[in-house]
Structures are given as C-alpha cells and as structure tokens.
Amino acid sequence: MKSFVYIITDRNRKNLHVGMCTDLLKTIKFYSEMPTLFFDNAQQLNRLVYFEEINTEEQALERFKTVSTYTRPQKEKMIRPVNPDWVDLTAGLKYESGQRVRPTVYSRPSIPAVRRAVAI
C-alpha cells in the first residue's frame, strides 16, 4: 500500500510539521477541520509544501523517522528544489485525483429593476 511522507506549514512558514499517512487528501482535510490541533489560530498548519509517495509502509516509516530528525535548514533544503515558492500543493493533488475544485462564485449585489422616483 502506498504511503506518503509530507511536510506541512503555516502561512508564515514558521513551523514545519512532518507527517506520514496513506491518504494525503484526507489528512489535509483533517488539518483544515482541526485548525488548532497543534498550534493556536495564528499558526494553523494549512499549506502542504512537500510530499513523497513511497511504495511500502515500512519504507515510509523509515523515511518519516529520518526526516523527523532533520533540522529546519535540512528540511528547507529538501523543499526548495521541488517547491521554490512554497506554494500549496493541495490544489494540484485534488486535480490529479479527479476531484473537481469549483471556483467560488461571488454574487454581485442585485440592482432593483424598478427605481422609485425621488420627489423634490
């Protein structure tokens, strides 16, 4: 069974959290539903910046243990070649998995069809 080792961060890139899972989209959804799980509101982990797909759980667990011991500069050195701008990779994952991401439609304020005449 395929497993993933990932690094997720907050919007200010202060915290880098390493994790391991079998369903990456489900895990990212969990992070968005539980924003204060690891940190307070100001440091929500909501930006997937790096992940590796690994074929077996044993190999993924070994890789997770290795990456978890890395210092911040080592993690940044891992992230920068594949994601130099630190963009959120979740949208690309949803696209590849076939989930359609609907754009949010903002409705404009309605203009009344009949305007009242202003008496002077």
C-alpha positions as CSV (number, residue, x, y, z in Angstrom):
1,M,0.0,0.0,0.0
2,K,1.3,3.4,-0.9
3,S,2.1,5.8,1.9
4,F,3.1,9.5,1.9
5,V,5.7,11.4,3.9
6,Y,4.8,15.1,3.9
7,I,5.8,18.5,5.3
8,I,3.0,21.0,6.1
9,T,3.5,24.6,7.2
10,D,1.6,27.7,8.2
11,R,1.1,30.7,6.1
12,N,4.1,32.5,7.6
13,R,6.3,29.4,7.2
14,K,7.3,29.5,10.8
15,N,6.5,25.9,11.6
16,L,7.4,22.8,9.6
17,H,5.5,19.7,10.6
18,V,6.5,16.3,9.2
19,G,3.9,13.6,8.9
20,M,3.1,10.2,7.4
21,C,-0.2,8.9,6.0
22,T,-1.8,6.6,3.5
23,D,-4.4,9.1,2.2
24,L,-2.9,12.6,1.7
25,L,-6.1,14.4,0.7
26,K,-7.9,13.1,3.7
27,T,-5.1,14.1,6.0
28,I,-5.0,17.7,4.6
29,K,-8.8,17.9,5.0
30,F,-8.3,16.8,8.7
31,Y,-5.8,19.6,9.2
32,S,-8.3,22.1,7.8
33,E,-11.1,20.8,10.0
34,M,-8.9,20.9,13.2
35,P,-7.0,24.2,12.8
36,T,-5.9,24.4,16.4
37,L,-4.7,20.8,16.8
38,F,-1.0,21.5,17.1
39,F,-0.8,25.3,17.4
40,D,-3.1,28.3,18.0
41,N,-5.1,30.1,15.4
42,A,-2.2,32.3,14.2
43,Q,-0.1,29.3,13.3
44,Q,-2.6,27.0,11.5
45,L,-1.0,24.2,9.5
46,N,-2.7,24.7,6.2
47,R,-0.1,24.7,3.4
48,L,1.3,21.4,2.0
49,V,4.7,22.3,0.7
50,Y,6.4,18.9,0.2
51,F,5.4,15.2,0.0
52,E,7.0,11.9,-1.1
53,E,5.0,8.9,-2.3
54,I,6.5,5.7,-1.0
55,N,5.5,2.2,-2.1
56,T,5.5,0.3,1.3
57,E,4.6,1.4,4.8
58,E,7.9,0.1,6.2
59,Q,9.9,2.3,3.9
60,A,7.6,5.2,4.6
61,L,8.1,4.8,8.3
62,E,11.8,4.7,8.0
63,R,11.8,7.8,5.8
64,F,9.4,9.6,8.3
65,K,11.8,8.8,11.2
66,T,14.7,10.2,9.2
67,V,13.0,13.4,8.0
68,S,11.6,14.0,11.5
69,T,15.2,14.2,12.9
70,Y,16.2,16.8,10.3
71,T,16.9,20.4,11.4
72,R,14.9,23.3,9.8
73,P,17.7,24.1,7.3
74,Q,17.8,20.5,6.2
75,K,14.0,20.4,5.6
76,E,14.2,23.7,3.7
77,K,17.0,22.2,1.6
78,M,14.6,19.3,0.8
79,I,11.6,21.6,-0.1
80,R,13.3,24.4,-2.2
81,P,14.4,22.3,-5.2
82,V,10.8,20.9,-5.8
83,N,8.8,23.9,-4.5
84,P,10.9,27.1,-4.6
85,D,8.0,29.4,-4.0
86,W,6.5,27.3,-1.2
87,V,3.1,27.2,-2.9
88,D,0.3,25.0,-1.5
89,L,0.4,21.6,-3.4
90,T,-3.1,20.6,-2.4
91,A,-4.9,22.1,-5.4
92,G,-2.6,20.0,-7.7
93,L,-3.4,16.9,-5.7
94,K,-7.1,17.4,-6.0
95,Y,-6.8,18.0,-9.7
96,E,-4.8,14.8,-10.2
97,S,-7.2,12.7,-8.1
98,G,-10.1,13.8,-10.2
99,Q,-11.8,15.9,-7.6
100,R,-13.3,18.9,-9.2
101,V,-12.5,22.1,-7.5
102,R,-15.3,24.5,-8.1
103,P,-14.5,28.2,-8.2
104,T,-16.4,30.2,-5.7
105,V,-18.9,32.4,-7.4
106,Y,-19.3,35.8,-5.7
107,S,-22.7,37.3,-6.4
108,R,-23.0,40.9,-7.2
109,P,-25.5,43.0,-5.3
110,S,-28.8,43.0,-7.2
111,I,-30.0,46.2,-8.7
112,P,-33.7,46.7,-8.4
113,A,-35.5,46.6,-11.7
114,V,-37.8,49.5,-10.9
115,R,-36.4,52.5,-9.2
116,R,-38.6,54.9,-7.3
117,A,-38.8,58.4,-8.4
118,V,-37.4,60.9,-5.9
119,A,-39.8,63.7,-5.1
120,I,-38.3,67.1,-4.8
